[in-house]
């Protein structure tokens, strides 16, 4: 039995939505699941205790590119691996670093062998290969590793997208063989990533070829790169059904709260995004009533909680007036409380959907979420 | 019975050290006590829950000057007072704003009536009087209020210091009468502040005249304004014994960890200082082994806790290597953990001293602290 194994528990009768359990060496994750992003081995403004005890997050994402540069994967390995280093006892997924290398503005050159880039910190030159990014992630000791993939900007011509997709497939094969030689699936999983820009034929071809790897999970990448949201959803809608039913499907880097049900309806089991944490620090809160921009004068003497329906520490304890004051005064406590709330909101949204799927109520949930939450909600 | 009342529990046989209990409407405070500083109604980088549950702080300090400017004392009063606003159920002491008005670089003019100053935020002109600062603090609803005092720079000529000390006494009388008219000591206390620069005769005269107010507690102010530390201690040593034995004595704005026992030995019951919180954010940690500057390369792969003797969440959970990584990466979590540790260190130091006084071991504690902790400790 593989160390990372997916158990499909329920399927929605009308949509593609699924509920399951993903078993890892660091605990079981109930899906669909949202993974808070902890770029440098810290989900910004939260302690691991907040994440575990308050928020009950079961899995977080860490960025291979960032940890490779600082403090370095070898150092983390010497210090006992990422779980121990950051004192996080539950599951960790690491990306391959590909997205950062291709999206941060660093000099780079892509060849069939890998990608040459410069550190955004000090300009040092580095080369990532399909093998080396597996090695970095094995050193980190994450539970779910990702293969190196080429991430294209939007839009990209069909011919270039096809060439890039072929390279991503080649890299996935090389990375997967390397991973099997080193780990044999005993400690962690490696997920391939379906690319193909916004071209259905390329997405289909890519998914088809990656299935040969028989990986314990598959990701859909290359989205959230500037394309219209309808297009991201279209790509997911056509790709997800091509992936094995008994394996988790992970859409990378999405999304807005109102998009989460859309992705789940298309059969997505895992998502990650910096939005809840980054927007929290910028003063944008996601609530059951829509988006709330805390600096607005209307909250100056508002004694109500951020979100009356939210059970998080921030909502149980503080008024909007106090949160606004903290934000205006530049107090760190604002970021701490706002992050806690936004992450709770994302995790609870996923937990509500999971329950709805298990009890056969997901179609109603989905209809309700469509009418209930416009992209720019009432409070905005 | 006054709402704020001090109960002297034990006195050291060899030094001036005392242990007591200070009863307030928001709980009893065991003394000697250190008060973490929460300038804007937030102890930076800590939640009220951290302060209450983890650190067991019994009283914090908030700055009248800052809250007066932002969000405004009237707004806080409309929102139910500072305790409710910041969700802090325990005691609060507010300063009078005098120290900030005199030390922040804002245009100002002092007259016998009060002090004219400009907001450091937007340049708006404001006038503090002995009555108005009492009114501001009553609006905030703090448990212990401070009278408006004139704070002098160091050094100041004797004649100017005497004139200023006379003004401080006059302000204390005016403020105290105003406070008695409005509150009658039923909800909070008002502490006068002994000034007199670094002149023993002025300190004595000031203390003597302020005793007439029969206040439930007295402060020693005008220290930590640039004078040598020996001089601050000398002023406290001569002033503290002049104050009533059955009232708490509060030295404002001190000190370094190694100075705390010195002040306690001189009969001081209460202290406050931004050092533990500010230095935490700058990467300087106070430990049982001395000061530790986390950015130093020696901690790069140090798996040990920040302070092996400290029971705080940061020391129980994380390595120096991880804390250094967070600091170098500019992660907010560093400030959160470092602040938690430094405040724990200060509070525990006070609690250890209290126990030593109660059990007759304070002289030994004091001797040990003198040899054990040089100002710049081993790790620095």
Contacts between the chains, C-beta under 8 A, distances in Angstrom:
chain1	res1	chain2	res2	distance
A	40	B	325	7.3
A	40	B	326	7.6
A	40	B	329	4.5
A	40	B	331	5.9
A	41	B	322	7.6
A	41	B	325	7.0
A	42	B	326	6.0
A	42	B	329	7.8
A	42	B	331	4.7
A	42	B	333	4.5
A	44	B	331	6.7
A	44	B	332	5.8
A	44	B	333	7.3
A	45	B	332	4.7
A	45	B	333	7.1
A	45	B	336	7.6
A	46	B	333	7.3
A	47	B	313	7.3
A	47	B	333	6.6
A	47	B	336	6.6
A	47	B	337	7.4
A	48	B	317	7.3
A	49	B	313	6.8
A	49	B	317	7.6
A	70	B	325	7.2
A	70	B	328	6.7
A	70	B	329	5.8
A	71	B	300	7.5
A	71	B	321	7.7
A	71	B	325	4.5
A	71	B	328	7.4
A	71	B	329	8.0
A	75	B	300	7.2
A	75	B	301	6.3
A	75	B	321	7.6
A	78	B	301	6.2
A	79	B	301	6.3
A	79	B	303	6.2
A	79	B	319	6.8
A	79	B	321	5.5
A	79	B	322	7.6
A	80	B	303	7.7
A	85	B	319	7.4
A	85	B	321	7.3
A	85	B	322	5.5
A	85	B	325	7.8
A	86	B	322	6.4
A	87	B	317	4.8
A	87	B	318	5.6
A	87	B	322	7.3
A	300	B	71	7.5
A	300	B	75	7.2
A	301	B	75	6.3
A	301	B	78	6.2
A	301	B	79	6.3
A	303	B	79	6.3
A	303	B	80	7.7
A	313	B	47	7.3
A	313	B	49	6.8
A	317	B	48	7.3
A	317	B	49	7.6
A	317	B	87	4.8
A	318	B	87	5.6
A	319	B	79	6.8
A	319	B	85	7.4
A	321	B	71	7.7
A	321	B	75	7.6
A	321	B	79	5.5
A	321	B	85	7.3
A	322	B	41	7.6
A	322	B	79	7.6
A	322	B	85	5.5
A	322	B	86	6.4
A	322	B	87	7.3
A	325	B	40	7.3
A	325	B	41	7.0
A	325	B	70	7.3
A	325	B	71	4.5
A	325	B	85	7.8
A	326	B	40	7.6
A	326	B	42	6.0
A	328	B	70	6.7
A	328	B	71	7.4
A	329	B	40	4.5
A	329	B	42	7.8
A	329	B	70	5.8
A	329	B	71	8.0
A	331	B	40	5.9
A	331	B	42	4.7
A	331	B	44	6.6
A	332	B	44	5.8
A	332	B	45	4.7
A	332	B	332	6.2
A	332	B	335	6.2
A	332	B	336	7.5
A	333	B	42	4.5
A	333	B	44	7.3
A	333	B	45	7.1
A	333	B	46	7.3
A	333	B	47	6.6
A	335	B	332	6.2
A	336	B	45	7.6
A	336	B	47	6.6
A	336	B	332	7.5
A	336	B	336	6.9
A	337	B	47	7.3
